[in-house]
Amino acid sequence: MSPMSWMNVIASELPRMRLYASAALGSPVDGDLAVEKALGPFFITYLPGKPDRMVLFRLLDLGIRSTTSLTDFEREELLKHMAGFDPSEAGDIVEWDPTRSLMRSTS
């Protein structure tokens, strides 16, 4: 099985990203704008790197944090149920600090 490219990961995850953002922000229009805003820096900085769907959702959640009334726990639940992340991954996305690397640690 060949490794997935970023374009395959984005194509696969875009519907989940839109669903998560729309649910977190209460509007499909606001959700789509959040996804668009999250992908801008991604395309500039991370496209050359190894594909990792958590990068996409970390960027998306970072933008959603300041505009949603949902708690961290509620966003984690959305990530688990709408995007298929396990509890650890969902917590890692919601708790991600933008001063840390977007990529998963190898440790």
N, C-alpha and C positions, 0 to 999 in steps of 0.2 A: 504494500500500500504506500503510495507516494505521500509525502508531507503536504499539508494544506498550504496554499498560498494565502496571503492577506486578502486578496480579492475573494477567494472562496469563503474565508472566515467572515468577511463583511457581508457577502451575499447571504450567507447562512444566518448570521446574527441580526441583520438589519430589521427583520420583522419583530424579533423579540425586543430589540432596542426601542423600536417605535412603540410597542405595546407597553413596555415598562415606563418609558418617559410619559406617555399619554396618561397612564394610570397614576403615576406619581404627581403629575402636574394638573390632572383633571380635564385635559383637553387634547384632542389629537393634533390640533394646530400647534399648541405650545409644545407638545411632545416632539413633533417633527422639527420644530425650530431648535429644541434642545439637542436632538440628535445631530442636526446640521452643525450646530455650534461645537459639539464635542468632536466631530470628525475633522474639523478644520485643522486644529493643532496636530491631530494624529497623522493626517496626510503629510504634513510638513516634517514631522520629527520621527515618526515610528514606522512608516511604511517599509523602509529598508530592513527593519528588524524581523526576528522570528515571529510568525503569527501566534497570537495569544488573545483569545476572546476576552479575557479579563481586562486587558488594556482598554478595549472599546468601552466596556461597562464602567471602568474606573473613571474614564474621561466623562462619560455621560452622567454618572452619579455626581461627580464633582460639580457639574453645571446645575444639576437639579437641586442640590442641597440648599442653595440660597433662595430658591423660588418655590419650594414646596412646604406645605405644613405637615407633611408626614414625618414621623419620628424615624430614627435610625432603624429601630425594630420593624416598623411597617415597611420601610424600603427593603430591608433584608427579606421580609416575607414575599414582597413582590418579585425580588430577584430569584428567590427559590421557586416560586410557583409559576412565574411568567417567563423566566429566562432559563430555568432548569439548573441553576447553580446549587451545589450542596451547601449546607449551613455554614461550613467553614469558609467557602469561597464567597458566599454572600456577605458574611461578616467582614471579610478582608476587603471587599469592594467598598462597603459602606464606611469602614474605618480608615480607608486609604488616605494618607497624608500626602498632599502634592509636593512636599519636599523630599519624598522618597521616590524611588524608581517606579515607573508604571509597570515594568516587567516583573514577573514572578521571581522571587528569589530562588536560587539554586540550592540553598541549604535546607 
